[in-house]
Each structure stands twice: as structure tokens, then as C-alpha cells.
Amino acid sequence: MPTFRRNLIFVMLGLAIALMPTPAHAHGSGGTLQMNIVPAGAYQISLWTEPTPLTVGNIHFNIAVTTPPTDTTLNEAGAPVLNADVTVTLTPVGDTGESRTLTATHEDAVSKIFYNADTDITTPGDWRITVTVSAAEGRGSADTIVTIAETSGQPSRWLWYGAGAAVALTAGLFLFRQSRPASSPEN
């Protein structure tokens, strides 16, 4: 294979890889704060959700469980609680739809002070999220209501993949045509 064609293949592959988008966030990077140091029995709960805004599809929950601070005049979290059983229950509001309960763990957490859980939601609307904590100091729970929209209104990542591939293919064909020797006129 001629050197130019081999280089052309590498250029096309490089363009294709460079133009492929990657997700804008990783689980555990935060998200939208839904509960901020909310009292829950002997604990405090903070909850973040992703994506932002919440849309049908995969929903990620990032939960911090802490003890109350020793100085109760401050609005801050105390020490992290790392050995709790944490569940997230989702219930559609005003609907007879079925609730689902998830177990949140440190397993996939970026920082091990957080508990994480994931689920797929296929029904848009208002949902009650209840976080329940059980550990040595007892049991507590807190809840909030969130709205899950139909779609984000943003183009699908597959659209971006297709556009990147089309640009790489077009650039490759252009370079390939430029590399072909001009045909000489016959007499």
C-alpha cells in the first residue's frame, strides 16, 4: 500500500475519532441539587440528580448522608455516614403508577462518601423521590418532588456521531481525489 494512502487512512481515522462527541458529564460529578442538607431522623441528606434537566431515560442519583453538625447554628453538614443502607424510592405523583425502590451504594461513586443509584424512567411527569437511610443511629427519610420532562430538546448523540463520520468521510474522499495523478490526454 502506498505511503500516501496509508497516511490518508490514518488521517481519516483521526478525524473520525476527533469529531466523535463524548458525554458532557460523568456520574458522580454532581448534577442538580434536589435536597440540601435536609434533616432525616438522626441524619442529613443531600441529593443530586442527573441529567440536567431531568428527562425520560436514565436518571442518576448522587446522595450524601451526614450526621448533624456539632454547632447547630450553622447550616452545614456534619461528618459523612459511610456505613448506611440507603434506598431511593420513586413514586409518580397523582398517578396510580407503580413505585420503584433502588438501593444506593458506594460501588460506582467517584467519591466514596457518596451513595449512587441509577434507573430508567419512561414516563414523564412529577415524581416523588424519597431517600431512606438506616444505620447505627436509627432510620430517617426525606423526600422531594421533581419534574421529569419528555425530552431534553437537544440532538441525540447519534446525530453527532453521524455528523462526525460524514465530515471525516468527506475529508477522506477529498484527500483521496487530490492524491490521484491527473490522467494524461491521449493523442
C-alpha positions as CSV (number, residue, x, y, z in Angstrom):
1,M,0.0,0.0,0.0
2,P,1.5,3.3,-1.0
3,T,2.6,5.6,1.9
4,F,0.1,8.3,0.9
5,R,-2.9,6.0,1.1
6,R,-1.8,4.6,4.5
7,N,-1.4,8.2,5.8
8,L,-4.8,9.1,4.3
9,I,-6.3,6.2,6.3
10,F,-4.7,7.4,9.5
11,V,-5.9,11.0,8.8
12,M,-9.5,9.7,8.2
13,L,-9.4,7.6,11.4
14,G,-8.0,10.5,13.4
15,L,-10.7,12.9,12.1
16,A,-13.5,10.3,12.9
17,I,-12.2,9.9,16.4
18,A,-11.7,13.6,17.0
19,L,-15.1,14.5,15.8
20,M,-17.0,11.9,17.9
21,P,-18.6,13.7,20.9
22,T,-18.3,12.3,24.4
23,P,-20.9,12.7,27.2
24,A,-20.7,16.1,28.9
25,H,-20.7,14.6,32.4
26,A,-19.8,11.6,34.3
27,H,-21.9,10.0,37.0
28,G,-20.9,11.3,40.4
29,S,-20.0,14.7,39.2
30,G,-22.9,16.4,40.9
31,G,-25.9,17.3,38.8
32,T,-28.8,19.3,40.0
33,L,-29.2,19.7,43.8
34,Q,-32.6,18.5,44.8
35,M,-32.2,18.3,48.6
36,N,-29.6,20.3,50.5
37,I,-28.8,19.1,54.0
38,V,-32.3,18.0,54.7
39,P,-32.9,16.5,58.2
40,A,-33.9,12.8,58.1
41,G,-34.0,11.4,61.6
42,A,-30.5,11.3,63.1
43,Y,-29.1,12.2,59.7
44,Q,-29.0,14.8,57.0
45,I,-29.4,14.1,53.3
46,S,-28.3,15.9,50.2
47,L,-29.4,14.7,46.8
48,W,-28.3,15.5,43.3
49,T,-29.8,14.2,40.1
50,E,-28.6,13.8,36.5
51,P,-29.2,14.6,33.7
52,T,-29.9,18.3,33.9
53,P,-32.7,19.0,33.3
54,L,-34.3,15.6,34.2
55,T,-35.7,13.8,31.2
56,V,-37.1,10.4,30.5
57,G,-34.4,7.8,30.2
58,N,-31.5,7.0,32.6
59,I,-31.7,9.0,35.8
60,H,-28.7,9.1,38.1
61,F,-28.9,9.8,41.9
62,N,-26.0,11.0,43.9
63,I,-26.6,11.1,47.7
64,A,-24.6,12.4,50.6
65,V,-25.6,11.2,54.1
66,T,-24.1,13.1,57.0
67,T,-24.6,13.5,60.7
68,P,-25.8,16.9,62.0
69,P,-23.0,19.3,62.8
70,T,-22.0,19.8,66.4
71,D,-22.7,23.5,66.1
72,T,-26.4,23.6,65.2
73,T,-26.4,27.3,64.4
74,L,-24.5,26.6,61.2
75,N,-26.3,25.4,58.1
76,E,-23.7,22.9,57.1
77,A,-23.3,19.1,57.0
78,G,-21.6,17.1,59.7
79,A,-19.5,14.0,59.3
80,P,-20.2,11.7,56.4
81,V,-22.0,8.4,57.2
82,L,-20.3,5.7,55.2
83,N,-21.9,2.5,56.5
84,A,-25.6,3.2,56.0
85,D,-28.2,1.3,54.0
86,V,-29.6,3.9,51.6
87,T,-32.6,3.5,49.3
88,V,-34.2,5.7,46.8
89,T,-38.0,5.3,46.1
90,L,-39.6,6.9,43.1
91,T,-43.4,7.3,43.0
92,P,-45.3,9.0,40.3
93,V,-47.3,11.9,41.8
94,G,-51.1,11.9,41.2
95,D,-50.9,8.6,39.3
96,T,-51.6,5.0,40.3
97,G,-48.3,4.1,38.6
98,E,-46.0,1.7,40.4
99,S,-43.3,2.9,42.7
100,R,-39.8,1.6,42.4
101,T,-37.2,1.3,45.1
102,L,-33.4,1.4,44.3
103,T,-30.5,0.5,46.6
104,A,-27.9,3.2,46.6
105,T,-24.3,2.1,47.1
106,H,-20.7,3.5,47.1
107,E,-19.8,1.0,44.4
108,D,-19.9,3.3,41.3
109,A,-19.3,6.5,43.2
110,V,-16.5,8.8,42.1
111,S,-16.0,9.8,45.7
112,K,-16.8,7.0,48.3
113,I,-18.6,9.5,50.6
114,F,-21.5,9.4,48.1
115,Y,-24.1,6.8,47.5
116,N,-25.2,6.3,43.9
117,A,-28.2,4.7,42.2
118,D,-29.5,4.6,38.6
119,T,-32.8,3.8,37.0
120,D,-34.6,4.3,33.7
121,I,-37.8,6.3,33.8
122,T,-40.1,6.1,30.8
123,T,-43.0,8.2,32.0
124,P,-42.7,12.0,32.1
125,G,-44.3,14.0,34.9
126,D,-43.9,14.8,38.5
127,W,-42.2,12.2,40.7
128,R,-41.7,12.0,44.4
129,I,-38.2,10.9,45.4
130,T,-37.9,9.5,48.9
131,V,-34.4,8.8,50.3
132,T,-34.3,6.5,53.3
133,V,-31.3,5.9,55.5
134,S,-30.8,3.2,58.0
135,A,-27.6,3.0,60.1
136,A,-26.4,2.7,63.7
137,E,-28.1,5.9,64.8
138,G,-31.5,4.7,63.5
139,R,-33.6,5.3,60.5
140,G,-34.7,8.5,58.7
141,S,-36.1,9.7,55.4
142,A,-36.6,12.8,53.4
143,D,-38.4,13.5,50.1
144,T,-38.8,15.9,47.3
145,I,-40.8,16.2,44.1
146,V,-39.1,16.6,40.7
147,T,-40.4,17.0,37.2
148,I,-39.2,14.7,34.6
149,A,-39.6,16.1,31.1
150,E,-40.3,14.1,27.9
151,T,-37.1,15.0,26.1
152,S,-34.2,17.4,26.6
153,G,-34.7,19.2,23.3
154,Q,-31.0,18.5,22.5
155,P,-29.9,16.5,19.5
156,S,-29.2,12.8,20.1
157,R,-25.6,11.8,20.5
158,W,-26.1,9.5,17.4
159,L,-26.8,12.6,15.3
160,W,-23.4,14.0,16.4
161,Y,-21.7,10.6,15.7
162,G,-23.3,10.6,12.2
163,A,-22.2,14.2,11.5
164,G,-18.7,13.4,12.6
165,A,-18.5,10.4,10.4
166,A,-19.9,12.3,7.4
167,V,-17.3,15.1,7.9
168,A,-14.4,12.5,8.2
169,L,-15.7,10.6,5.1
170,T,-16.0,13.8,3.0
171,A,-12.5,14.9,4.1
172,G,-11.1,11.5,3.3
173,L,-12.7,11.4,-0.2
174,F,-11.4,14.9,-0.9
175,L,-7.8,13.9,0.1
176,F,-8.1,10.7,-1.9
177,R,-9.2,12.5,-5.0
178,Q,-6.3,15.0,-4.6
179,S,-3.8,12.2,-4.4
180,R,-4.7,10.6,-7.7
181,P,-2.4,11.5,-10.5
182,A,-4.0,13.6,-13.3
183,S,-4.7,11.5,-16.3
184,S,-2.7,12.5,-19.4
185,P,-4.6,13.3,-22.5
186,E,-4.2,10.7,-25.3
187,N,-3.2,11.8,-28.7
